Amino acid sequence: MADTAERNSSEQDSDERDDAHLEGIEEGAGCTEIWEHLAENRGE
């Protein structure tokens, strides 16, 4: 994660985010919430 923090904004814009699949999950969510989110969005 430190590598991401060290990137400048132009690099972040050009690279696909590694955590884009977690968008919409609240901070502090547990394993069950993350699993449910991933399962619901698997077909998309």
mmCIF file of the N, C-alpha and C atoms, coordinates in Angstrom:
data_MODEL
# 
_entry.id   MODEL 
# 
loop_
_atom_site.group_PDB 
_atom_site.id 
_atom_site.type_symbol 
_atom_site.label_atom_id 
_atom_site.label_alt_id 
_atom_site.label_comp_id 
_atom_site.label_asym_id 
_atom_site.label_entity_id 
_atom_site.label_seq_id 
_atom_site.pdbx_PDB_ins_code 
_atom_site.Cartn_x 
_atom_site.Cartn_y 
_atom_site.Cartn_z 
_atom_site.occupancy 
_atom_site.B_iso_or_equiv 
_atom_site.pdbx_formal_charge 
_atom_site.auth_seq_id 
_atom_site.auth_comp_id 
_atom_site.auth_asym_id 
_atom_site.auth_atom_id 
_atom_site.pdbx_PDB_model_num 
ATOM 1   N N  . MET A 1 1  ? 0.808   -1.182  0.000   1.00 0.00 ? 1  MET A N  1 
ATOM 2   C CA . MET A 1 1  ? 0.000   0.000   0.000   1.00 0.00 ? 1  MET A CA 1 
ATOM 3   C C  . MET A 1 1  ? 0.856   1.251   0.000   1.00 0.00 ? 1  MET A C  1 
ATOM 4   N N  . ALA A 1 2  ? 2.021   1.179   0.569   1.00 0.00 ? 2  ALA A N  1 
ATOM 5   C CA . ALA A 1 2  ? 2.916   2.322   0.582   1.00 0.00 ? 2  ALA A CA 1 
ATOM 6   C C  . ALA A 1 2  ? 3.291   2.731   -0.832  1.00 0.00 ? 2  ALA A C  1 
ATOM 7   N N  . ASP A 1 3  ? 3.437   1.767   -1.739  1.00 0.00 ? 3  ASP A N  1 
ATOM 8   C CA . ASP A 1 3  ? 3.754   2.087   -3.121  1.00 0.00 ? 3  ASP A CA 1 
ATOM 9   C C  . ASP A 1 3  ? 2.668   2.949   -3.743  1.00 0.00 ? 3  ASP A C  1 
ATOM 10  N N  . THR A 1 4  ? 1.421   2.633   -3.477  1.00 0.00 ? 4  THR A N  1 
ATOM 11  C CA . THR A 1 4  ? 0.306   3.407   -4.001  1.00 0.00 ? 4  THR A CA 1 
ATOM 12  C C  . THR A 1 4  ? 0.338   4.829   -3.462  1.00 0.00 ? 4  THR A C  1 
ATOM 13  N N  . ALA A 1 5  ? 0.635   4.985   -2.185  1.00 0.00 ? 5  ALA A N  1 
ATOM 14  C CA . ALA A 1 5  ? 0.674   6.301   -1.577  1.00 0.00 ? 5  ALA A CA 1 
ATOM 15  C C  . ALA A 1 5  ? 1.790   7.151   -2.164  1.00 0.00 ? 5  ALA A C  1 
ATOM 16  N N  . GLU A 1 6  ? 2.859   6.510   -2.622  1.00 0.00 ? 6  GLU A N  1 
ATOM 17  C CA . GLU A 1 6  ? 3.994   7.241   -3.164  1.00 0.00 ? 6  GLU A CA 1 
ATOM 18  C C  . GLU A 1 6  ? 3.805   7.630   -4.622  1.00 0.00 ? 6  GLU A C  1 
ATOM 19  N N  . ARG A 1 7  ? 2.868   7.037   -5.316  1.00 0.00 ? 7  ARG A N  1 
ATOM 20  C CA . ARG A 1 7  ? 2.618   7.380   -6.714  1.00 0.00 ? 7  ARG A CA 1 
ATOM 21  C C  . ARG A 1 7  ? 2.039   8.776   -6.811  1.00 0.00 ? 7  ARG A C  1 
ATOM 22  N N  . ASN A 1 8  ? 2.361   9.463   -7.901  1.00 0.00 ? 8  ASN A N  1 
ATOM 23  C CA . ASN A 1 8  ? 1.726   10.758  -8.104  1.00 0.00 ? 8  ASN A CA 1 
ATOM 24  C C  . ASN A 1 8  ? 0.385   10.561  -8.777  1.00 0.00 ? 8  ASN A C  1 
ATOM 25  N N  . SER A 1 9  ? -0.414  11.603  -8.847  1.00 0.00 ? 9  SER A N  1 
ATOM 26  C CA . SER A 1 9  ? -1.788  11.459  -9.333  1.00 0.00 ? 9  SER A CA 1 
ATOM 27  C C  . SER A 1 9  ? -1.851  11.050  -10.790 1.00 0.00 ? 9  SER A C  1 
ATOM 28  N N  . SER A 1 10 ? -0.910  11.462  -11.628 1.00 0.00 ? 10 SER A N  1 
ATOM 29  C CA . SER A 1 10 ? -0.947  11.072  -13.037 1.00 0.00 ? 10 SER A CA 1 
ATOM 30  C C  . SER A 1 10 ? -0.709  9.578   -13.199 1.00 0.00 ? 10 SER A C  1 
ATOM 31  N N  . GLU A 1 11 ? 0.138   8.986   -12.374 1.00 0.00 ? 11 GLU A N  1 
ATOM 32  C CA . GLU A 1 11 ? 0.344   7.546   -12.422 1.00 0.00 ? 11 GLU A CA 1 
ATOM 33  C C  . GLU A 1 11 ? -0.902  6.810   -11.966 1.00 0.00 ? 11 GLU A C  1 
ATOM 34  N N  . GLN A 1 12 ? -1.572  7.311   -10.937 1.00 0.00 ? 12 GLN A N  1 
ATOM 35  C CA . GLN A 1 12 ? -2.791  6.664   -10.445 1.00 0.00 ? 12 GLN A CA 1 
ATOM 36  C C  . GLN A 1 12 ? -3.888  6.723   -11.488 1.00 0.00 ? 12 GLN A C  1 
ATOM 37  N N  . ASP A 1 13 ? -3.987  7.811   -12.231 1.00 0.00 ? 13 ASP A N  1 
ATOM 38  C CA . ASP A 1 13 ? -5.015  7.935   -13.251 1.00 0.00 ? 13 ASP A CA 1 
ATOM 39  C C  . ASP A 1 13 ? -4.788  6.962   -14.396 1.00 0.00 ? 13 ASP A C  1 
ATOM 40  N N  . SER A 1 14 ? -3.537  6.692   -14.737 1.00 0.00 ? 14 SER A N  1 
ATOM 41  C CA . SER A 1 14 ? -3.247  5.843   -15.888 1.00 0.00 ? 14 SER A CA 1 
ATOM 42  C C  . SER A 1 14 ? -3.272  4.358   -15.543 1.00 0.00 ? 14 SER A C  1 
ATOM 43  N N  . ASP A 1 15 ? -3.102  4.002   -14.302 1.00 0.00 ? 15 ASP A N  1 
ATOM 44  C CA . ASP A 1 15 ? -3.085  2.603   -13.891 1.00 0.00 ? 15 ASP A CA 1 
ATOM 45  C C  . ASP A 1 15 ? -4.462  2.170   -13.399 1.00 0.00 ? 15 ASP A C  1 
ATOM 46  N N  . GLU A 1 16 ? -4.821  0.909   -13.679 1.00 0.00 ? 16 GLU A N  1 
ATOM 47  C CA . GLU A 1 16 ? -6.062  0.380   -13.124 1.00 0.00 ? 16 GLU A CA 1 
ATOM 48  C C  . GLU A 1 16 ? -5.844  0.140   -11.634 1.00 0.00 ? 16 GLU A C  1 
ATOM 49  N N  . ARG A 1 17 ? -6.817  0.534   -10.838 1.00 0.00 ? 17 ARG A N  1 
ATOM 50  C CA . ARG A 1 17 ? -6.689  0.370   -9.392  1.00 0.00 ? 17 ARG A CA 1 
ATOM 51  C C  . ARG A 1 17 ? -6.830  -1.092  -9.020  1.00 0.00 ? 17 ARG A C  1 
ATOM 52  N N  . ASP A 1 18 ? -5.946  -1.552  -8.126  1.00 0.00 ? 18 ASP A N  1 
ATOM 53  C CA . ASP A 1 18 ? -5.994  -2.932  -7.651  1.00 0.00 ? 18 ASP A CA 1 
ATOM 54  C C  . ASP A 1 18 ? -7.209  -3.184  -6.776  1.00 0.00 ? 18 ASP A C  1 
ATOM 55  N N  . ASP A 1 19 ? -7.730  -2.136  -6.143  1.00 0.00 ? 19 ASP A N  1 
ATOM 56  C CA . ASP A 1 19 ? -8.837  -2.304  -5.207  1.00 0.00 ? 19 ASP A CA 1 
ATOM 57  C C  . ASP A 1 19 ? -10.173 -1.806  -5.764  1.00 0.00 ? 19 ASP A C  1 
ATOM 58  N N  . ALA A 1 20 ? -10.265 -1.629  -7.071  1.00 0.00 ? 20 ALA A N  1 
ATOM 59  C CA . ALA A 1 20 ? -11.497 -1.122  -7.671  1.00 0.00 ? 20 ALA A CA 1 
ATOM 60  C C  . ALA A 1 20 ? -12.684 -2.053  -7.404  1.00 0.00 ? 20 ALA A C  1 
ATOM 61  N N  . HIS A 1 21 ? -12.430 -3.350  -7.263  1.00 0.00 ? 21 HIS A N  1 
ATOM 62  C CA . HIS A 1 21 ? -13.499 -4.313  -7.014  1.00 0.00 ? 21 HIS A CA 1 
ATOM 63  C C  . HIS A 1 21 ? -14.091 -4.160  -5.607  1.00 0.00 ? 21 HIS A C  1 
ATOM 64  N N  . LEU A 1 22 ? -13.440 -3.374  -4.755  1.00 0.00 ? 22 LEU A N  1 
ATOM 65  C CA . LEU A 1 22 ? -13.940 -3.158  -3.396  1.00 0.00 ? 22 LEU A CA 1 
ATOM 66  C C  . LEU A 1 22 ? -14.704 -1.846  -3.254  1.00 0.00 ? 22 LEU A C  1 
ATOM 67  N N  . GLU A 1 23 ? -14.888 -1.136  -4.354  1.00 0.00 ? 23 GLU A N  1 
ATOM 68  C CA . GLU A 1 23 ? -15.617 0.122   -4.317  1.00 0.00 ? 23 GLU A CA 1 
ATOM 69  C C  . GLU A 1 23 ? -17.043 -0.112  -3.829  1.00 0.00 ? 23 GLU A C  1 
ATOM 70  N N  . GLY A 1 24 ? -17.478 0.683   -2.906  1.00 0.00 ? 24 GLY A N  1 
ATOM 71  C CA . GLY A 1 24 ? -18.819 0.551   -2.363  1.00 0.00 ? 24 GLY A CA 1 
ATOM 72  C C  . GLY A 1 24 ? -18.869 -0.179  -1.033  1.00 0.00 ? 24 GLY A C  1 
ATOM 73  N N  . ILE A 1 25 ? -17.748 -0.722  -0.593  1.00 0.00 ? 25 ILE A N  1 
ATOM 74  C CA . ILE A 1 25 ? -17.700 -1.387  0.705   1.00 0.00 ? 25 ILE A CA 1 
ATOM 75  C C  . ILE A 1 25 ? -17.277 -0.360  1.747   1.00 0.00 ? 25 ILE A C  1 
ATOM 76  N N  . GLU A 1 26 ? -18.018 -0.313  2.830   1.00 0.00 ? 26 GLU A N  1 
ATOM 77  C CA . GLU A 1 26 ? -17.710 0.649   3.884   1.00 0.00 ? 26 GLU A CA 1 
ATOM 78  C C  . GLU A 1 26 ? -16.391 0.322   4.561   1.00 0.00 ? 26 GLU A C  1 
ATOM 79  N N  . GLU A 1 27 ? -15.677 1.356   4.970   1.00 0.00 ? 27 GLU A N  1 
ATOM 80  C CA . GLU A 1 27 ? -14.436 1.157   5.709   1.00 0.00 ? 27 GLU A CA 1 
ATOM 81  C C  . GLU A 1 27 ? -14.748 0.429   7.003   1.00 0.00 ? 27 GLU A C  1 
ATOM 82  N N  . GLY A 1 28 ? -13.963 -0.549  7.342   1.00 0.00 ? 28 GLY A N  1 
ATOM 83  C CA . GLY A 1 28 ? -14.174 -1.330  8.546   1.00 0.00 ? 28 GLY A CA 1 
ATOM 84  C C  . GLY A 1 28 ? -15.049 -2.550  8.343   1.00 0.00 ? 28 GLY A C  1 
ATOM 85  N N  . ALA A 1 29 ? -15.465 -2.796  7.099   1.00 0.00 ? 29 ALA A N  1 
ATOM 86  C CA . ALA A 1 29 ? -16.295 -3.970  6.819   1.00 0.00 ? 29 ALA A CA 1 
ATOM 87  C C  . ALA A 1 29 ? -15.502 -5.240  7.105   1.00 0.00 ? 29 ALA A C  1 
ATOM 88  N N  . GLY A 1 30 ? -16.203 -6.261  7.536   1.00 0.00 ? 30 GLY A N  1 
ATOM 89  C CA . GLY A 1 30 ? -15.568 -7.534  7.846   1.00 0.00 ? 30 GLY A CA 1 
ATOM 90  C C  . GLY A 1 30 ? -15.569 -8.471  6.662   1.00 0.00 ? 30 GLY A C  1 
ATOM 91  N N  . CYS A 1 31 ? -15.037 -9.645  6.888   1.00 0.00 ? 31 CYS A N  1 
ATOM 92  C CA . CYS A 1 31 ? -14.915 -10.654 5.836   1.00 0.00 ? 31 CYS A CA 1 
ATOM 93  C C  . CYS A 1 31 ? -16.269 -10.997 5.209   1.00 0.00 ? 31 CYS A C  1 
ATOM 94  N N  . THR A 1 32 ? -17.288 -11.117 6.029   1.00 0.00 ? 32 THR A N  1 
ATOM 95  C CA . THR A 1 32 ? -18.607 -11.504 5.518   1.00 0.00 ? 32 THR A CA 1 
ATOM 96  C C  . THR A 1 32 ? -19.160 -10.437 4.589   1.00 0.00 ? 32 THR A C  1 
ATOM 97  N N  . GLU A 1 33 ? -19.036 -9.177  4.970   1.00 0.00 ? 33 GLU A N  1 
ATOM 98  C CA . GLU A 1 33 ? -19.541 -8.089  4.118   1.00 0.00 ? 33 GLU A CA 1 
ATOM 99  C C  . GLU A 1 33 ? -18.770 -8.034  2.800   1.00 0.00 ? 33 GLU A C  1 
ATOM 100 N N  . ILE A 1 34 ? -17.477 -8.232  2.864   1.00 0.00 ? 34 ILE A N  1 
ATOM 101 C CA . ILE A 1 34 ? -16.667 -8.212  1.645   1.00 0.00 ? 34 ILE A CA 1 
ATOM 102 C C  . ILE A 1 34 ? -17.038 -9.388  0.752   1.00 0.00 ? 34 ILE A C  1 
ATOM 103 N N  . TRP A 1 35 ? -17.184 -10.578 1.325   1.00 0.00 ? 35 TRP A N  1 
ATOM 104 C CA . TRP A 1 35 ? -17.559 -11.753 0.549   1.00 0.00 ? 35 TRP A CA 1 
ATOM 105 C C  . TRP A 1 35 ? -18.917 -11.537 -0.120  1.00 0.00 ? 35 TRP A C  1 
ATOM 106 N N  . GLU A 1 36 ? -19.882 -11.020 0.609   1.00 0.00 ? 36 GLU A N  1 
ATOM 107 C CA . GLU A 1 36 ? -21.211 -10.776 0.053   1.00 0.00 ? 36 GLU A CA 1 
ATOM 108 C C  . GLU A 1 36 ? -21.141 -9.785  -1.103  1.00 0.00 ? 36 GLU A C  1 
ATOM 109 N N  . HIS A 1 37 ? -20.375 -8.720  -0.934  1.00 0.00 ? 37 HIS A N  1 
ATOM 110 C CA . HIS A 1 37 ? -20.233 -7.710  -1.984  1.00 0.00 ? 37 HIS A CA 1 
ATOM 111 C C  . HIS A 1 37 ? -19.624 -8.332  -3.244  1.00 0.00 ? 37 HIS A C  1 
ATOM 112 N N  . LEU A 1 38 ? -18.571 -9.122  -3.068  1.00 0.00 ? 38 LEU A N  1 
ATOM 113 C CA . LEU A 1 38 ? -17.925 -9.747  -4.209  1.00 0.00 ? 38 LEU A CA 1 
ATOM 114 C C  . LEU A 1 38 ? -18.851 -10.744 -4.896  1.00 0.00 ? 38 LEU A C  1 
ATOM 115 N N  . ALA A 1 39 ? -19.598 -11.520 -4.104  1.00 0.00 ? 39 ALA A N  1 
ATOM 116 C CA . ALA A 1 39 ? -20.522 -12.501 -4.671  1.00 0.00 ? 39 ALA A CA 1 
ATOM 117 C C  . ALA A 1 39 ? -21.645 -11.833 -5.454  1.00 0.00 ? 39 ALA A C  1 
ATOM 118 N N  . GLU A 1 40 ? -22.158 -10.718 -4.945  1.00 0.00 ? 40 GLU A N  1 
ATOM 119 C CA . GLU A 1 40 ? -23.239 -10.000 -5.627  1.00 0.00 ? 40 GLU A CA 1 
ATOM 120 C C  . GLU A 1 40 ? -22.772 -9.406  -6.950  1.00 0.00 ? 40 GLU A C  1 
ATOM 121 N N  . ASN A 1 41 ? -21.526 -9.023  -7.028  1.00 0.00 ? 41 ASN A N  1 
ATOM 122 C CA . ASN A 1 41 ? -21.004 -8.354  -8.218  1.00 0.00 ? 41 ASN A CA 1 
ATOM 123 C C  . ASN A 1 41 ? -20.188 -9.260  -9.118  1.00 0.00 ? 41 ASN A C  1 
ATOM 124 N N  . ARG A 1 42 ? -20.184 -10.548 -8.851  1.00 0.00 ? 42 ARG A N  1 
ATOM 125 C CA . ARG A 1 42 ? -19.361 -11.488 -9.609  1.00 0.00 ? 42 ARG A CA 1 
ATOM 126 C C  . ARG A 1 42 ? -19.696 -11.479 -11.088 1.00 0.00 ? 42 ARG A C  1 
ATOM 127 N N  . GLY A 1 43 ? -20.965 -11.404 -11.443 1.00 0.00 ? 43 GLY A N  1 
ATOM 128 C CA . GLY A 1 43 ? -21.374 -11.469 -12.836 1.00 0.00 ? 43 GLY A CA 1 
ATOM 129 C C  . GLY A 1 43 ? -21.196 -10.184 -13.612 1.00 0.00 ? 43 GLY A C  1 
ATOM 130 N N  . GLU A 1 44 ? -20.910 -9.099  -12.944 1.00 0.00 ? 44 GLU A N  1 
ATOM 131 C CA . GLU A 1 44 ? -20.806 -7.794  -13.622 1.00 0.00 ? 44 GLU A CA 1 
ATOM 132 C C  . GLU A 1 44 ? -19.472 -7.598  -14.284 1.00 0.00 ? 44 GLU A C  1 
# 
